[in-house]
Every structure is written in C-alpha cells, then in structure tokens.
Amino acid sequence: MPGPSPARRVSLHVPDLGGVAATVSLWLVPEGAAVQAGDRVIELVAGAATIDLEAPVTGRLTGQLVDEDEPVATGRPVAEFEADA
C-alpha cells in the first residue's frame, strides 16, 4: 500500500513589470501561515505603483525568500508554498 503522496511545493516569482525595478515593500502573510489561492501575500513597489502578489495555491507559506526593502528582479522567486492535497 503506497504512503501519502509528498506535498507539492510551488514557488511564487516576480512577474515582468515592463522593465521597472521593484522592491519588496511588505510581507502581508507571515511564514508558516495558511493561505488560500488568491490571497495577497507580498507587496512590491515598482516606480509609483504598488503591486500585490497573490498565493498561487491553497496551502501554507513555507518560505519568505526575500526581505522587506530588498530589490527584486523579474523572474526571481520570492516565496515558497506547500500546496494542500
């Protein structure tokens, strides 16, 4: 009899912001917290705009990969999640 399937890990990456530099402004969810897909988890500032990044899955935020006030490039992973089965 097979054991439980391993948890699915999902990364959240900085989207293409049209070449505008972005900085992490605020973590809206603490590491270890439960999230629903679509929950706002991190706030970026790019130029004069504020961009919220959302949880891609329902599960738990397992890793904040960047600090507040840290510059981030397009494509950089900023968070890791463990998806619910």
LUMDRENMAR-510750 format. One record per residue: x, y, z of N, C-alpha, C in turn; residue in one letter; residue number from 1. Coordinates in pm, whole numbers, padded with zeros to 5 digits. Each point is the difference from the previous one (the first is absolute). Layout:
BEGIN
neast,nnorth,nup,caeast,canorth,caup,ceast,cnorth,cup,residuo,num
X,Y,Z,X,Y,Z,X,Y,Z,a,NUM;
...
This chain:
BEGIN
neast,nnorth,nup,caeast,canorth,caup,ceast,cnorth,cup,residuo,num
00084,-00117,00000,-00084,00117,00000,00089,00124,00000,m,1;
-00016,00089,-00099,00086,00118,-00007,-00030,00097,00114,p,2;
00104,00072,00042,-00016,00100,00105,-00061,00127,-00056,g,3;
-00016,00098,00084,-00057,00126,-00048,00092,00064,-00104,p,4;
-00061,00068,-00095,00081,00065,-00103,00072,00119,00062,s,5;
00120,00028,-00049,00075,00113,00056,-00072,00132,-00029,p,6;
00021,00096,00089,-00062,00131,-00017,00053,00065,-00127,a,7;
-00086,00071,-00068,00039,00070,-00122,00051,00139,00038,r,8;
00121,00031,-00041,00060,00131,00029,-00013,00088,-00124,r,9;
-00038,00124,00025,-00023,00096,-00108,00072,00129,00036,v,10;
00070,00057,-00098,00070,00127,00021,-00079,00115,-00063,s,11;
00011,00117,00062,-00058,00122,-00054,00115,00087,-00049,l,12;
-00009,00045,-00126,00107,00078,-00062,-00049,00142,-00030,h,13;
00094,00092,-00007,-00031,00139,-00036,-00041,00001,-00148,v,14;
-00117,00057,-00029,-00043,00006,-00140,00078,00106,-00077,p,15;
-00014,-00004,-00132,00062,00102,-00085,-00075,00131,00023,d,16;
00071,00100,00047,-00061,00130,00030,00039,00104,-00105,l,17;
00030,-00047,-00120,00031,00092,-00109,00134,00069,00015,g,18;
00094,-00066,00065,00133,00055,00015,00015,00096,00118,g,19;
-00107,00022,00075,00007,00088,00116,00057,-00079,00118,v,20;
00095,00059,00071,00060,-00066,00117,-00104,-00006,00112,a,21;
00001,-00112,00073,-00095,-00019,00110,00075,-00024,00130,a,22;
-00066,00036,00108,00053,-00023,00135,-00111,-00060,00084,t,23;
00036,-00096,00086,-00097,-00057,00092,-00035,00107,00103,v,24;
-00126,00034,00008,-00046,00103,00093,-00044,-00061,00132,s,25;
-00080,-00109,-00008,-00062,-00055,00121,-00043,-00144,-00021,l,26;
00031,-00083,00097,-00056,-00135,00005,-00136,00012,00068,w,27;
-00105,-00048,-00065,-00136,00009,00053,-00040,-00125,00078,l,28;
00077,-00108,-00018,-00028,-00129,00064,00129,-00050,00064,v,29;
-00004,-00043,00125,00122,-00051,00063,00035,-00140,-00050,p,30;
00128,-00031,00003,00045,-00134,-00038,-00068,-00102,00091,e,31;
-00046,-00110,-00059,-00068,-00106,00075,-00151,00013,00000,g,32;
-00052,00113,-00047,-00144,00024,00003,-00072,-00076,-00112,a,33;
-00125,-00036,00030,-00086,-00061,-00102,-00047,00109,-00096,a,34;
-00010,-00034,-00128,-00047,00094,-00102,-00099,-00070,-00092,v,35;
-00084,00081,-00060,-00090,-00045,-00106,00055,00053,-00132,q,36;
-00016,-00075,-00107,00041,00049,-00131,-00066,00135,-00024,a,37;
00079,00099,-00039,-00050,00134,-00025,00017,00096,00117,g,38;
00038,-00051,00118,00028,00089,00113,00120,00087,-00032,d,39;
-00006,00125,00037,00116,00090,-00016,00104,-00041,00103,r,40;
00125,-00022,-00045,00105,-00043,00093,00118,00094,00009,v,41;
00026,00076,-00108,00116,00088,-00001,-00032,00123,-00084,i,42;
00053,00113,00045,-00022,00126,-00070,00133,00047,-00056,e,43;
00001,00032,-00130,00117,00054,-00066,-00027,00146,-00037,l,44;
00105,00079,-00004,-00009,00136,-00052,00087,00005,-00125,v,45;
-00060,00048,-00109,00072,00012,-00127,-00032,00137,-00057,a,46;
00099,00088,00004,-00026,00137,-00042,-00101,00061,00096,g,47;
-00108,00056,-00054,-00105,00060,00083,-00112,-00099,00031,a,48;
00013,-00123,-00050,-00107,-00099,00016,00029,-00097,00115,a,49;
-00108,-00044,00064,00008,-00106,00100,-00068,-00122,-00060,t,50;
00069,-00114,00005,-00050,-00124,-00060,-00008,-00105,00109,i,51;
-00117,-00062,00014,-00017,-00111,00093,00019,-00130,-00074,d,52;
00081,-00089,00055,00013,-00134,-00055,-00086,-00094,00084,l,53;
-00068,-00092,-00068,-00096,-00088,00065,00052,-00142,00011,e,54;
-00049,-00070,00101,00034,-00142,00016,-00049,-00077,-00122,a,55;
00086,-00081,-00061,-00041,-00074,-00119,-00079,-00126,00032,p,56;
00002,-00043,00127,-00066,-00124,00042,-00061,00018,00139,v,57;
-00091,-00089,00034,-00049,-00009,00138,00093,-00093,00075,t,58;
00046,00044,00114,00094,-00080,00078,00063,00082,00109,g,59;
00135,00000,00001,00074,00069,00106,00121,00069,-00060,r,60;
00026,00123,00047,00120,00074,-00041,00117,-00058,00079,l,61;
00089,-00069,-00068,00111,-00068,00069,00131,00076,-00006,t,62;
00009,00100,-00087,00125,00074,-00008,-00015,00139,-00056,g,63;
00049,00098,00075,00016,00136,-00051,00144,00010,-00047,q,64;
00021,00007,-00130,00134,-00010,-00058,00072,00134,-00014,l,65;
-00070,00109,00030,00059,00134,-00007,-00046,00080,00122,v,66;
00078,00101,00034,-00032,00087,00112,-00074,00124,-00046,d,67;
-00073,00062,00092,-00061,00129,-00031,00111,00100,-00034,e,68;
-00029,00090,-00091,00092,00102,-00052,00109,-00056,-00090,d,69;
-00013,-00125,-00039,00099,-00062,-00090,-00044,00016,-00145,e,70;
00091,00045,-00089,-00033,00007,-00142,-00013,-00142,-00057,p,71;
-00093,-00016,-00094,-00023,-00131,-00062,-00012,00017,-00151,v,72;
00056,-00094,-00073,-00003,00002,-00146,-00113,-00088,-00052,a,73;
-00043,00030,-00121,-00100,-00083,-00068,00044,-00146,00001,t,74;
-00091,-00088,00033,00027,-00143,-00001,00059,-00055,00130,g,75;
00040,00088,00090,00061,-00048,00125,-00107,-00065,00089,r,76;
00029,-00117,00056,-00094,-00059,00095,00002,00080,00130,p,77;
-00119,00030,00053,-00009,00080,00122,-00067,-00077,00114,v,78;
-00074,-00105,-00034,-00069,-00076,00105,-00017,-00145,-00044,a,79;
-00007,-00087,00100,-00028,-00142,-00025,-00122,-00042,00080,e,80;
-00078,-00087,-00061,-00124,-00049,00061,-00003,-00152,-00003,f,81;
-00070,-00056,00095,-00032,-00143,-00001,-00149,-00008,-00026,e,82;
-00037,-00059,-00112,-00140,-00006,-00041,-00073,-00110,00077,a,83;
-00126,00028,00033,-00084,-00104,00058,-00024,-00107,-00104,d,84;
-00022,-00122,00048,-00025,-00112,-00092,-00134,00012,-00066,a,85;
